[in-house]
Amino acid sequence: MINTENLSKRFGQVQVLEDINFTVENSGVIAVLGPNGSGKTTILKIILGMVIPQSGSVDFGNASILGQWKYRRQIGYLPQIARFPDNLKVRELINMIKDIRGEPANEDHLINLFGLNKFLQKRLGNLSGGTRQKVNIVLTFMFDTPLLILDEPTAGLDPVSLIHLKELIEKEKKKGKTILITTHIMSLVEEIADEIIFLLEGKIYFQGTVKQLEKMTGQNDLEHAIAKVLREDD
């Protein structure tokens, strides 16, 4: 579904990505991991067409995304920080996104799942960070798209909502969808990820399964495996 070749991106004097090559062919959950500043969010934004690389290419469905936009209709995107006008009410925002997409949406189930009914007539500026994140999850999952891109989706979620999010991800995975996710919660990655792409200083340090990385580093869990990688890099 996604193929990148020699992808590089620089912001000013900072080389964020350098010759990134990876292919995502199968459905499942792929976790894009790495320390802060390693280029995780930049890769996701390049796939979405929100950031233009200095060099390299990205194919989506065997076609280049360069200068294209229609392919985005096949993607559900949950940004790390979603910014919407504070004066909009939750229901108004949901309806606005539905109108923009012009596609069937299944928001009612998600609204009930995350207990948002009592917030539908409240303005976004009056919501807590956790409640805003629940709204963002509804906006992401209410459309039936083959690819989901989730950038730090657990931010601000309470334990019950986190369980619901994991159940949603598993449900979409069983439908044959592809989910790209970034997160700092390694226990979540161990629980749901079929594959990981670990970035270090703008390059791919490792691509494979959690077990493969643990074996390579001689560690018994992902958290300690990544800690060892980072210590050796220092």
N, C-alpha and C positions, 0 to 999 in steps of 0.2 A: 504493500500500500504506500509506503514512504521509502524513498531512497535519497540519501544525500551523498554528494561526491565533492571532495576537496573544499569543504565549506569553511570559509574564513571570514572573520569579522573583527574590525578594529574600531574602537571608540577613541578618537584622538590618538594619543600615544600608547593606549592600552590595547594589547592584542587579546581579545576576549575568546575567540575561537581560532584554531589553526588546523587546517586540513582535516576536517571532520568527515569521516566516512562511516555510514552505517545504513543498514536496511532493515525495515520492519515489514515482514511479509505476512506473518500469521496473526490471528486474533489472539487476544490475551492482554495481560497487564505488563507494561514495560515501565520500570521505574528509572528515571533519569536522576542520578545522584551526583553529589560532589560538594565540596566546601563552598562557602559564600564566595561569589565572584568567579566561579569556575565556568560559567557560561550556560547554565541549565535553562534559565528563563529566556536567554537570547536564542537558543536553539528552538524553543517552542514558538517564539515570536517570529522567527524566520519561516518556520513551517506555515504559520498563519498569514504570512505576507505582511506582518506589521514592522519587520526590520529587514532591510535589504543588505545582503552580504557583500563584502568587497569582491569575493571570488567564490567560485563553486556553484553547484546547482542543487535544487531540490525537486524531485519528481513525486507527484501524488497521483496514484492510480495510473502509472506509466506515462504521465504527461507532465511537462515542466509547469511549475506554478508561476514562473516569471511573467509578470504583466497580467495575470489571471486573477479572478475573484470568485467565479461561480463555484469552484471547488470547496470554498469555505462553507457552503450550505451543507456539506457532508460532515461538518465538524461541530461538536459541542465544546465550548471553551469556558473554563472557569479560571479567570486570572488570579494572580496572587493578591492583587489589590484592585477591586472593582470600584470604579468611580462613576456614580450616577448623581443627578441633581438631588440635593437634600430635600427640596420642596415636593418632590414626587411622592405619591403614596405607593405602597407596595403593589396594590392591585393595578394602579395606573402603569407602573413599570412593567409588570407582567403582560398587560394588554398591549403596551407599546412594543415590546420585543416580539410578541406574537404577530402584530401587524407588520413589523419590519420583515420577519421571516416569511410570513404568508404560508405557513405550513401547519398541519395538524399538531396540536400540543396536548400533552397529558399532565396538566399542572395540578389538577384537583387532588389526585392521589398523593403527590409530593407535598402539597400544602398541608394536607392532613397528617402525613407521615412526620413532618417536622414541626407540627403544632403552630402553623402560621396563620390560622384563620383569624385569631384575635388581633393580628397585626396588619391585616390587609388594608385597613383604612388609616393606618398610621404613616406618617411621613418618614422617609428613609433617614433623614437627619436626626430623628428622635430615637432611632433603634440602636441597640448595643451592637458591638462588633460581631458577636456570635450570631445574633439574629440576622444581621446583614449577610453573613456567610451562608446561613440557611436559605435566604432569598436567592443568593447567587447559585446555590446548588440546584434550586428549583429551575432557574433560568437555563442551566446547563443541561439538565437531564430531562426536561419536559419535551424535547424534540427527539425524534428517532433518527440519530445520525450514526454512521458506521465507525466514526472516530471520535473519541473523547480526549480532550487535552485538559488535564487538571493540574494547575500550578499551586502547590501548597494548599490543597482543599480542606485540610483539617484545622486551619487557623481559627481559633476562637470557639471551636465546637465543644460542647459538653459531652460527657461519656455516652449518653444515650444517642445523641445525634451522630457521634462517631460510629457507633454500631450500625445505625441506619445507613450511613454513607458507605460503609464497607459492604453491607448487604446490597445496596444499589450497584456498586461496582461489580460484585460477583454476579448479580442478575444480568447486567449488560454484557459481561464477559461470556456468560452461558449463551447469549444470543449470537455469539460470534463476532462481537465488536472488538476493536482495538482501543486500549486505554493507555495513554502516555501520562505519567504522573511524576511530579517532583514532590518530595517531602523530606523533612528532617527526622521523621519518626521511623526508626529502623524496624521496630516491632511490626509496624504496619506493612512495611516492604516485605519482611519475612513471611507475613501472613497472606498477602495477596499477589505478590509479583511473580510472574513467570520468568522474567528476564530483567537484568539490570544493565544500564549503561552508566559507568562511573567516569566522570570527567575530572581531570586534574590539570590546572593551569591551561585551560583552553583546549586540551587534547583528550582523546578517549584513552583512559588508562586500562579499562577492562570492559568487556562486554560478554555476558553469559549469565548463568544462573547464580542464585545466592550460594548454593552449595559449592559451586565451582570456585567462587571467590573465597569462601571459607577454607576450602582445601588448599588453594594456592597460597593463602597467608598462614595456614596452620592454626586457624582459630575455630572456635566452636559456635560462634554466632556472628551475625552480620555487623553488629555494633563494634565488636572487638576487631573484626577483620578490617573494617574501614579505618578504625583508630590506628591499627598497625601500618596501613598504607600511608596515612597522613604523617605518622611519626617518621617513617622511613624517608618521606619526601622532605621533611624538615631537615 
